[in-house]
């Protein structure tokens, strides 16, 4: 299946889900076909897939369809992530000012590290990340902190499915080495990476304690490797851990 085909499939599924509303919470497949102007056979194929994945469900087991439980789960995750970004945003900006490097908020989504928010460095030579961009879990401090923060059973399952691609000469490509590194990170409470994902980039990351099932996040900074001396690294670790703790406390305050 090509990228264009996948996009078309997503667009069609999105159009079907978009037909449901407060005024129209229940729809028959025939109504969906008529509103979209597509053959019933096409609608039945997509409806079957959406029911199988929990995005739609059959109302009382009858012919009518309604939005399914999977959407409620995603809505809950989105709500929690929005709270996380709101709390973290000012902390990230202060961290960027104090360190002079780009500050990031990342979250574990599936088997990827995803950038939820950033505060860019004001320096001319800096590292830039895009909000919404995903990164591999085995390379880089922020990703490793996320993977170290999940329960061991979940961690083993994720690692078993990872393709340990080599991005630089410092990338971890052995599962045993990865597990050893994660245990070290869990014990120390932070991670420092030097050219593991991008060759000339360093990162320092610390976990954000959320006390929310299924939600794992980290605060981190990233910058040109040439600026990371041993003295600077020690100071960066202190500042990143302090910022992660502040975000953790802010989230816990919202949960009271």
N, C-alpha and C positions, 0 to 999 in steps of 0.2 A: 504493500500500500504506500503510495507516494505521499509527500507532505501536503500536496494540494488536495488529495483525496481525503486525508484525515481532517483537513480544515473544513472541507465541504460537509463531512459527516458531523463534525462538531456544530457547524452552523445550523444544520437541519435539526439536530437534537435540541439546540438552543431555541429555535423557532417553535418547536413543539411545546417545550416547557414554558415559553413566553405566552402561550395562549391561555394558560391558567391564571385566574385572578380572583379577587374577593367576590366579584360579581359572577364569575364562571369557575367555581371550584371543581366542578365535575363535567367531564366531556367524554363523548363516545369517540372511538377511532374514526367513525364516518364523519363526525363533525370536524375533527382535526383535519382530515383529508380535504373536506370542502373549504375550510378557511384558508388552508395553505395552497389549495389548487394543485394538489398532487394526487397520484393514484392511491387508492386504498391499500394496495399491496405494498407500496413504499412505506406508508404510514405504519402498517402492521409490523413491518420489519424493524423500524426504529422503536416503535412502542414496545415490542417484545424485548429489545435490548435494554430499554430504559426501565422496564419492570424488573428484568433480571438483575440490574445493578442497583435497584432501590430508589431510582430517581422518580419513578411513577409506581403507583400501586392500584389494584382494582378495588373500587369501593364496594365493600360488603361482598366481595367475590363475584360481583355482577359485571355488566357490560361497561359501566362507567369507570373512567380513570380519574385519579386525583394525584396530587404531588406526593411523593413518597418520603420515607424517613431519612433517606440519605441527604436530602436537601436540608432537613432540620439539623443534621449533624454538621454539615458544612456551614450553616448559618451560625451555629454555636462557636465553631472554630474561628470564623470570621469576626464574630463579636469579641472573642477573647483576644485575637490578634490586634484588633483596633484599639482596645484598651492598652495593650502592651506598647504599641507604637506611640500612643498619646502620652504615656508615662515616660517612655524612653527618650522621646524626641529632645526635650531640653537637656537631659543628661548627656546625650550624644554630642550636642553642640558645645557644651562645656568641656567635655572630654577632648574634642577636637581642638578647642582653643588652648587647653592646658598642655597637650602633647604636641601640637603642631602637625598631627597626622589625621588622616581620614578615619572617622569613627563609624562603626557599623552595628546594626542590630540584625541578627540572623535567627532564623527559626528552622527547626527540623520539620520538613514536609515530605512525607513518604520516605524515600531513600536519598533525599537531597537536602543540601543546606540552601535556604532561600533568603536573600537580602530583603528585609522588611522596611528598613529606614537607614539613612546615612547622613552624616554631617561631614562635608568635605574639608580637607586641609586647605589653609589659606596660602600655603607655600607654592612657589612656582613648580617645583618638582614634587609631584604627589601621585598617589594611587587613587584611581577612580573606579567605583563600582556602580552598577545600575540597580535601582530598586526593582525587585521582582526577578532579578537574575538568579539562577540556581548554580550551585557549585558542587563538585564531588565531595563525598563525606570522608574520604581517606587522605585528603591533601589540604593542608592549611589549618591554622590554629582554630579559627571559629568553627569549622566543620568538625574537627576532632573533638572539641569541647562538647558539641551537640551529641556526637555519637557516644562519647564517654558518659553522658548524662542520662541515657536511657537504661531501663532495667536490663540485666544481663541476658535474659532470655530474648528480649527484643533485639538487643545488640548482636547476639549470635546470629539471629535470623537475618538481620540487615547485612551483616558482614558476609554471610554465605552467599548473598545475592549480588554483592558488589563486584564490578569489574575493576580491578586495581590497576588502572591505566597509569603509566609513567609519564608525568608532565615535565619533570626535571630530574637531574641526577639525585636529588634529595627526596623525591617522592617515595613514600612507603608502598611497596608492591608485594609484600609478604603478609599473609593473614596473621601469622604468629607474631611478626613484628608489630603489626597494627594493634593486636590485642594487648601486647606488652606496653605499647605507647599509651593506649587508652587507660590502662590500669594506673600508670604513672600520673596521667592527667587527673584522674579521679582522686588520687591521693593528694596531689599538690593543690588542686583547686584552680588551675589555670593551664594555659598552653602557650608556648612560644614556637613559632615556625620560621624557618629561614630558607627561603627559596624552594618551598615544597610544591607549590602550585604554579606560581610565577617565579621565574628564576632569580630576579633581582629584587624581590619583595619580601618583607618580613611582616609578621602579624603577631599580636598578643591578644589572647581571648580569655574570658572568664565566664562561667555559667551564671545564668539568671535563674534563681530559685522561684518557681511559679506555683508550686503546689496545685497544679491543674493537670489531671490525667490527659496524656496525649499531647501535651504542649511542652516543648523543650526549646529554650532560646539561649543566646549568648550575646554579650557585648564585647566588642573588639576594636582594635585599631590596626591599620595597615599603612606601610610606607616603604620608601626606598631602603633596601638592605644596607646601603652605605652609611645610613644615619644611625644604625643600631649598634652601639658599643655595649660592653658589659654593664657599665654604669647606667647608661640610658635604658637598657633592658630592665634593670631592677626597678627604676622609677616608673617605667611604663606599666610593669606588672602591678605595682601598688595602685596606680591611678585607674587602671582597667578594672581591677578587683573592687575598688571602692565604688566605681560607677555601676558595676553589675549588682552590687549589694544595694545601692540606692534604688535601682529599678525594681529589684526584688521586693524591697520594703514598700515601694509605691504600689505595686500590684497587690501585695497582701492587704494594704490599706483599702483598696477598692473591693476586696473580697469580704470584708467585715460586714 
